[in-house]
Amino acid sequence: MTRVTQRTLAPPLPLLLSQLSTLSSQLFPMSFTHLPLGQPIPSSPHAVSCSLPTMRDVRGYEEKHPETMRALSSGYPRFVVHPFARQLAAHFAATRPALAGRTLWLASSRGMAELLATHLGGAAASAESFSQAGLHGTSHPPGPALAARAKTFLQNIGGFLSSREAEDALVRLGLIEAPFAEATFAGDAGMEVRRVLRRALPACADTDLLLAPSGMNAIHAAFRASADLQAARGRTVWLQLGWLYLDTIAILKKFTAAPADYVYVRDPLDHEGIARIFEKHGARIAGVFAELPTNPLLQTPDLAALSALCRRHGAHLLVDPSVASVFNVDVLPHADAVVSSLTKYTASEGDLTAGLVAINPAGPDAAELRRRTAAALEPVYPRDLARLAAQIGETETVLQKIHANTAQVAAFLAAHPKVRDVFWALHPASRENYLRLARTPDATGGMITFTLRGPMEPFHDQLRLPKGPSFGMKTTLICPFMYLAHYDLVTTPAGLAELAASQLDPDLLRLCVGIEPVEEIIQAIAEALEE
């Protein structure tokens, strides 16, 4: 009897630990497990991210390996044509004889389709606009060169058909049964979005808050509005302040009047150097484009001093605070226009893209910039706007949780012996510049970038955190940023030299902190660092 009792009450220690571990995982499940290749993040057909769990997968995605691409049901909407749009294009190709054997790109509007046709060369390239049932696109003869040119154009300026608009068209055609069920705002969605945005931008009237289907479309529209206005005054030179997001760089390079009119200022913190450029070329400078902080090195220029330079010389200042959010930094008083991705932080579920141009009503060219920008923007599909309106009210609450986590994760990384460099909004190099604009001292946004003292790939592949593009979600995300954004540079000697000249490590990791328990975020990173 005693022996039976002992066996019942005191099982072997390994078995006891196993039972306790199972019970613990059932009662307190971990937030992070390895996600398979291609899993949408979040679990929605409209997710803006998807899992790329290993560096092999990242390379396979960038090099378009068939086995990798087969596993990807979706991807970041400006980089991967959505499955709904592909299904819709295939349907039109099968039912419209004029499209047989041609490649069709569905666009966000008739105007965008016409822009694409012109960009491809119009009739000379046999590029033709397409319209049916309220949808628009451009078709061209098959061929990788034309297809790459079309896709890059739509990616750069945010011209793809919305996934929700494609989904609704498929429902109307009877090709799918019903749209994905999700919470949406029942009232005037545009009014609700602007109401919440005015909490961050109180100086703006509704007419100053111009909404776009993506951050890049907002940037493209504001840049073209400013560039065209300034060109009429003989001003064509644009300054890029520091290393910016890849499509912003593409817009500045492609849409300036001549190659010499694009000026890359490598160090956004070198105010004296910037002032010398203005003294030399001030009469020809149309404007300056600055991110605050920059992506991915999170450098914050002296915005007040930069604004004073621009005002003195008649240049426009366009500022993109997407990395931090307009809810965290007060940049509008210094800028002619603020451009921002609302995909980040305001659409914190991670299931739509949207953008904003906020015109500074006190700016000297406010009325004309407002008119020209509004005319250049693409329409926001109503279901996307209703989905954004359902989420945007949570922005400040989500940001508070992200800020608390970000500070602790940054401190952990900075103290770890296997981590070499850590960059975030409060990096010492530009901390004071940032804090002069921050609405509160802890309002940092969630982005941290860092490098390791050892090889990046083993750490990346072992890490349990979700791995994929985008940021500003409730979900923590990490990615090998330079590989996803600039694969052409990390894989060539000339590209590596270009990165080195801008103090960019090809193995830089971009971590975007979410709202999960911070202990679990840190634990997942610590485990991978110890492998």
C-alpha positions in Angstrom: 0.0 0.0 0.0 2.8 2.3 0.9 4.7 1.6 -2.3 1.6 2.2 -4.4 1.0 5.5 -2.6 4.6 6.6 -3.2 4.4 5.8 -6.9 1.1 7.7 -7.2 2.2 10.8 -5.3 5.9 11.0 -6.4 6.4 10.2 -10.1 9.9 10.4 -11.5 11.2 14.0 -11.7 11.5 14.1 -15.5 7.9 13.0 -15.8 6.8 15.6 -13.2 8.5 18.4 -15.1 7.0 17.2 -18.3 3.5 17.3 -16.8 4.1 20.7 -15.3 5.4 22.0 -18.6 2.3 20.7 -20.4 0.0 22.1 -17.8 1.8 25.5 -18.0 1.5 25.7 -21.7 -2.2 24.9 -21.5 -2.9 27.5 -18.9 -0.4 30.1 -20.1 0.2 29.6 -23.8 3.3 31.3 -25.3 2.6 34.1 -27.7 5.3 32.9 -30.2 5.8 29.7 -32.1 7.5 29.2 -35.4 5.1 30.1 -38.3 5.3 28.1 -41.5 6.4 29.7 -44.8 3.6 31.7 -46.3 1.3 31.9 -43.4 -0.6 35.3 -43.5 0.1 37.7 -40.6 -2.6 38.2 -39.3 -4.9 35.3 -40.3 -6.9 37.2 -42.8 -7.1 37.2 -46.6 -6.2 40.9 -46.5 -3.1 40.5 -44.3 -0.3 42.8 -45.1 2.4 40.5 -44.0 3.3 36.8 -44.4 5.8 34.5 -42.7 9.3 34.1 -44.2 10.7 32.0 -41.4 14.3 31.3 -42.7 16.9 33.1 -44.7 16.5 30.4 -47.4 12.9 31.5 -47.7 13.9 35.1 -47.9 16.3 34.4 -50.7 13.7 32.2 -52.4 11.2 35.0 -52.2 13.6 37.6 -53.6 14.8 35.2 -56.4 11.3 33.9 -57.1 12.1 30.3 -56.5 9.0 28.2 -57.6 8.9 26.2 -54.4 9.0 29.4 -52.3 6.4 31.3 -54.4 4.0 28.3 -54.3 3.9 28.6 -50.5 3.0 32.3 -50.5 -0.7 32.8 -50.7 -0.2 36.6 -50.2 2.4 39.2 -49.3 2.9 42.9 -48.7 0.2 44.4 -51.0 2.4 46.7 -52.9 4.9 43.9 -53.6 2.8 40.8 -54.2 -0.2 40.9 -56.5 -3.1 39.7 -54.3 -4.6 36.3 -55.1 -8.1 37.9 -55.5 -6.6 40.3 -58.1 -4.9 37.4 -59.8 -8.1 35.4 -59.9 -10.0 38.4 -61.3 -7.4 39.0 -64.0 -7.5 35.4 -65.0 -11.3 35.5 -65.2 -11.1 38.5 -67.5 -8.4 37.0 -69.6 -10.5 33.8 -70.1 -13.7 35.7 -70.9 -12.5 38.6 -73.0 -11.0 37.5 -76.4 -9.1 40.8 -76.7 -7.1 39.8 -73.7 -6.0 36.4 -74.9 -2.3 35.9 -74.6 -1.8 39.3 -72.9 -0.8 40.3 -69.4 -3.4 42.3 -67.4 -2.7 44.5 -64.4 -5.7 45.7 -62.4 -5.3 49.2 -61.1 -6.8 51.4 -58.4 -8.6 53.7 -60.9 -9.1 54.5 -64.5 -6.5 57.3 -64.1 -3.9 54.9 -62.7 -4.5 52.5 -65.5 -3.9 55.3 -68.0 -0.8 56.4 -66.2 0.5 52.8 -66.4 -0.2 52.5 -70.1 1.7 55.8 -70.7 4.6 54.6 -68.5 4.9 51.4 -70.5 5.0 53.3 -73.8 1.4 53.4 -74.8 0.6 52.3 -78.3 4.3 51.9 -79.1 4.5 49.0 -76.6 0.9 47.8 -77.4 -0.1 48.8 -73.9 -3.9 49.2 -73.7 -6.2 50.4 -71.0 -8.9 48.0 -69.8 -12.3 48.7 -68.2 -15.1 46.3 -67.2 -17.8 46.5 -64.6 -16.3 49.5 -62.9 -12.8 48.0 -62.8 -9.8 49.3 -64.7 -6.4 48.1 -65.7 -3.7 47.9 -68.4 -2.8 45.0 -70.6 0.3 44.5 -72.7 1.9 41.7 -74.7 3.6 39.0 -72.6 7.2 39.4 -71.7 9.3 39.7 -68.5 10.7 43.2 -69.2 7.3 44.8 -69.7 5.8 42.9 -66.7 8.6 44.0 -64.4 8.3 47.6 -65.5 4.5 47.5 -64.9 4.8 45.9 -61.5 7.5 48.2 -60.3 5.6 51.3 -61.4 2.4 50.2 -59.5 4.5 49.2 -56.5 6.4 52.5 -56.3 3.3 54.7 -56.4 0.7 52.5 -54.8 -1.5 51.7 -57.8 -2.6 48.1 -57.4 -6.3 47.3 -57.1 -7.4 46.9 -53.5 -7.8 43.3 -52.3 -11.2 44.1 -50.9 -12.3 45.7 -54.2 -11.1 42.6 -56.0 -12.9 40.4 -53.4 -16.2 42.2 -53.9 -15.9 41.9 -57.7 -15.4 38.2 -57.4 -18.5 37.9 -55.2 -20.5 39.9 -57.8 -19.3 37.5 -60.5 -20.2 34.5 -58.5 -16.6 33.3 -58.3 -16.5 33.3 -54.5 -19.4 33.1 -52.2 -19.0 36.0 -49.8 -16.5 38.5 -48.6 -14.3 37.8 -45.6 -16.2 38.6 -42.3 -14.6 41.4 -40.4 -15.6 44.3 -38.2 -16.2 47.6 -40.0 -17.3 51.1 -39.1 -21.0 51.5 -39.8 -21.1 55.3 -40.2 -19.2 57.8 -42.2 -15.8 56.1 -42.2 -13.9 59.1 -43.8 -15.3 61.4 -41.1 -14.4 59.0 -38.3 -10.8 58.6 -39.6 -10.3 62.3 -39.9 -11.9 62.9 -36.4 -9.3 60.6 -34.8 -6.5 62.0 -36.9 -7.3 65.5 -35.7 -6.4 64.3 -32.2 -2.8 64.2 -33.5 -3.2 67.1 -36.1 -5.5 69.6 -34.4 -4.4 72.5 -36.7 -5.9 70.7 -39.7 -9.4 71.0 -41.1 -11.0 68.1 -42.8 -9.9 69.5 -46.1 -6.2 69.4 -45.0 -6.4 65.7 -44.2 -6.2 63.9 -47.5 -6.5 60.1 -47.5 -4.8 57.7 -49.8 -5.0 53.9 -50.4 -1.3 53.5 -49.3 1.5 55.5 -47.8 3.4 55.4 -51.0 0.5 56.8 -53.0 0.3 59.6 -50.5 4.1 60.3 -50.9 3.8 60.2 -54.7 0.9 62.6 -54.8 2.4 65.1 -52.4 5.8 65.0 -54.1 4.3 65.4 -57.6 2.1 68.3 -56.4 5.1 70.0 -54.8 7.6 69.3 -57.6 5.2 70.5 -60.3 4.5 73.7 -58.4 8.1 74.4 -57.8 9.2 73.5 -61.3 7.1 76.4 -62.6 9.3 78.6 -60.5 12.5 77.2 -62.0 13.1 74.9 -58.9 13.9 71.3 -59.8 16.4 70.1 -57.2 15.3 67.7 -54.5 17.3 66.7 -51.4 16.9 63.2 -49.9 17.9 63.4 -46.3 19.6 60.2 -45.3 18.8 56.7 -46.4 15.0 56.4 -46.8 12.5 53.6 -47.5 13.2 52.1 -50.9 10.1 53.2 -52.8 10.5 56.8 -51.5 14.0 56.7 -53.0 12.6 55.4 -56.2 10.0 58.2 -56.5 12.7 60.8 -55.9 15.0 59.3 -58.4 12.4 58.6 -61.1 10.3 61.7 -61.0 12.9 64.5 -60.6 13.4 66.4 -63.8 17.0 65.2 -64.4 19.4 62.9 -62.7 21.4 65.8 -61.4 18.3 67.2 -59.7 18.3 64.3 -57.2 20.7 64.9 -54.3 21.3 62.3 -51.7 22.5 63.7 -48.4 24.1 60.7 -46.7 24.1 62.1 -43.2 20.8 63.7 -42.2 22.4 64.9 -38.9 25.0 67.1 -40.7 23.1 70.3 -40.6 26.1 72.4 -41.6 26.6 70.3 -44.7 22.9 70.7 -45.6 23.2 74.5 -45.1 26.2 74.6 -47.5 24.1 72.8 -50.1 21.4 75.4 -49.7 23.9 78.3 -49.9 25.2 76.8 -53.2 22.0 75.7 -54.8 19.2 77.4 -52.8 17.6 79.2 -55.8 17.2 75.9 -57.6 16.1 73.7 -54.6 12.5 72.7 -54.9 12.3 70.8 -51.7 13.6 68.4 -49.1 12.2 65.0 -48.2 12.9 63.7 -44.7 11.8 60.7 -42.7 11.5 61.2 -39.0 13.1 59.0 -37.9 14.7 57.4 -40.9 14.1 53.8 -42.0 16.1 51.8 -41.1 18.8 53.7 -39.0 16.2 55.7 -37.1 18.1 59.0 -37.4 16.2 62.2 -36.6 17.4 65.5 -38.2 17.1 68.8 -36.5 13.7 69.5 -38.0 13.3 73.1 -36.7 16.6 74.1 -38.2 15.9 72.3 -41.5 12.5 74.0 -41.7 14.1 77.4 -41.2 16.5 76.7 -44.0 13.7 75.7 -46.4 11.6 78.7 -45.5 14.5 81.1 -46.0 15.3 79.7 -49.4 11.7 79.1 -50.7 12.0 75.3 -50.7 9.2 72.9 -49.6 9.7 70.4 -46.8 7.9 67.1 -46.9 8.2 65.0 -43.8 7.3 61.3 -43.3 6.9 60.2 -39.7 5.6 56.7 -40.5 8.3 55.0 -38.4 7.1 56.9 -35.3 3.5 57.9 -36.2 1.9 61.3 -36.4 0.4 60.4 -33.0 3.9 60.4 -31.5 5.7 63.3 -33.1 4.6 66.9 -33.7 6.1 67.6 -37.1 3.3 69.5 -39.0 4.3 73.0 -37.8 7.7 72.5 -39.4 6.6 71.0 -42.7 4.6 72.1 -45.8 3.1 68.6 -45.9 3.2 65.6 -43.7 3.0 62.3 -45.5 2.4 59.1 -43.6 1.5 55.4 -43.9 -1.7 54.7 -42.0 -1.0 51.0 -42.5 1.3 51.5 -39.5 -0.1 51.9 -36.0 -3.5 53.2 -37.0 -4.4 50.0 -38.9 -2.8 48.0 -36.1 -4.5 44.7 -36.9 -2.3 44.5 -40.1 -5.0 43.9 -42.6 -5.1 47.0 -44.8 -3.0 49.7 -46.4 -3.8 53.4 -46.2 -2.0 56.7 -46.3 -2.3 60.3 -45.4 -1.2 63.7 -46.7 -1.7 66.4 -44.1 -1.3 69.9 -45.5 0.1 72.5 -43.1 -2.6 75.2 -43.4 -0.1 77.9 -42.3 2.3 77.0 -45.1 2.9 79.6 -47.8 1.7 77.3 -50.6 -1.0 75.5 -48.6 -4.0 76.2 -50.9 -2.2 75.1 -54.1 -0.5 72.1 -52.5 -3.9 71.0 -51.2 -5.6 71.3 -54.6 -2.8 69.6 -56.5 -2.3 66.8 -54.0 -6.0 66.0 -53.8 -6.1 65.7 -57.6 -3.1 63.4 -57.7 -4.3 60.9 -55.0 -5.9 57.6 -55.8 -9.3 56.8 -54.2 -9.6 54.8 -51.1 -11.9 51.8 -51.5 -14.9 52.2 -49.2 -14.5 48.8 -47.5 -10.8 49.6 -46.7 -11.8 53.0 -45.3 -14.6 51.3 -43.2 -12.1 48.8 -41.9 -9.6 51.5 -41.0 -12.3 53.5 -39.2 -13.1 50.4 -37.1 -9.4 50.3 -35.9 -8.1 53.8 -35.8 -9.7 54.7 -32.5 -7.4 52.3 -30.7 -4.3 54.0 -31.9 -3.2 55.7 -28.7 -3.9 52.7 -26.5 -2.0 50.4 -28.9 0.9 52.9 -29.0 1.1 53.1 -25.2 1.6 49.3 -25.0 4.1 49.3 -27.8 6.1 52.1 -26.2 6.4 50.3 -22.9 7.6 47.1 -24.6 10.0 48.9 -27.0 12.0 50.6 -24.2 12.5 47.3 -22.4 13.4 45.4 -25.6 15.9 48.1 -26.6 17.5 48.0 -23.2 17.8 44.2 -23.3 19.4 44.3 -26.8 21.8 47.1 -25.9 23.1 45.2 -22.8 23.5 41.8 -24.6 27.1 40.9 -25.4 26.2 39.3 -28.7 24.5 42.4 -30.0 26.7 45.0 -31.6 24.6 48.0 -32.6 21.1 49.0 -31.6 19.2 51.8 -33.3 15.9 53.3 -32.1 14.2 56.6 -31.8 16.2 57.4 -28.6 19.6 56.5 -30.1 22.1 58.9 -28.5 23.2 60.3 -31.9 19.9 62.1 -32.5 18.0 61.6 -29.2 17.7 65.3 -28.5 16.4 66.0 -31.9 13.7 63.4 -31.5 12.7 64.4 -28.0 12.1 68.0 -29.2 9.4 66.7 -31.4 8.0 63.8 -29.3 4.6 64.4 -27.7 5.8 62.6 -24.6 9.3 61.3 -23.7 8.3 57.7 -24.1 6.5 58.2 -27.5 9.1 56.3 -29.6 7.1 54.1 -31.9 8.0 50.4 -32.0 10.9 50.1 -34.5 14.3 48.9 -33.3 17.1 47.8 -35.7 20.2 46.0 -34.6 23.2 44.0 -35.7 25.0 41.1 -34.2 28.6 40.4 -33.4 28.3 37.0 -35.0 26.5 35.7 -38.1 22.9 36.8 -38.5 21.4 33.8 -40.3 21.5 31.2 -37.4 19.9 33.7 -35.1 17.2 34.7 -37.6 16.3 31.1 -38.4 16.1 30.0 -34.7 14.1 33.0 -33.6 10.5 32.2 -32.7 9.1 35.7 -33.4 6.9 36.2 -36.5 9.2 37.0 -39.4 7.9 39.1 -42.3 7.6 42.6 -43.8 5.7 45.6 -42.5 5.6 47.2 -39.0 3.3 49.1 -36.6 1.1 46.1 -35.9 -0.1 44.7 -32.6 1.9 41.7 -33.7 5.7 41.8 -33.2 7.5 41.3 -36.5 11.2 41.0 -37.4 12.9 40.8 -40.8 16.4 40.9 -42.4 15.5 44.4 -43.7 18.2 45.0 -46.2 17.6 41.6 -47.9 13.9 42.3 -48.3 14.2 45.9 -49.3 17.5 46.0 -51.2 18.3 42.4 -52.3 20.1 43.8 -55.4 22.5 45.7 -53.1 23.3 42.9 -50.6 24.1 40.4 -53.3 26.6 42.5 -55.4 30.0 44.0 -54.6 28.9 47.4 -55.9 25.7 47.2 -53.9 27.6 46.3 -50.7 29.9 49.2 -51.3 26.9 51.5 -51.6 25.5 50.3 -48.4 28.8 50.6 -46.6 29.1 54.3 -47.8 25.8 54.9 -46.0 26.8 53.0 -42.8 24.3 50.3 -43.5 25.1 46.7 -42.5 23.6 44.2 -45.0 22.8 41.9 -42.0 20.8 44.6 -40.2 17.7 43.2 -38.5 14.5 45.3 -38.2 12.4 44.5 -35.2 9.0 46.0 -34.8 7.7 45.5 -31.3 4.1 44.6 -30.7 1.8 44.4 -27.7 2.5 40.9 -26.6 3.9 40.3 -23.1 7.3 41.9 -23.2 8.8 39.0 -21.2 7.9 36.7 -24.0 9.4 39.0 -26.7 12.6 39.2 -24.8 12.7 35.5 -24.0 12.3 34.6 -27.7 15.2 36.9 -28.6 17.4 35.6 -25.7 16.8 32.0 -26.8 17.9 32.7 -30.3 21.0 34.7 -29.2 22.1 31.7 -27.1 21.9 29.2 -29.9 
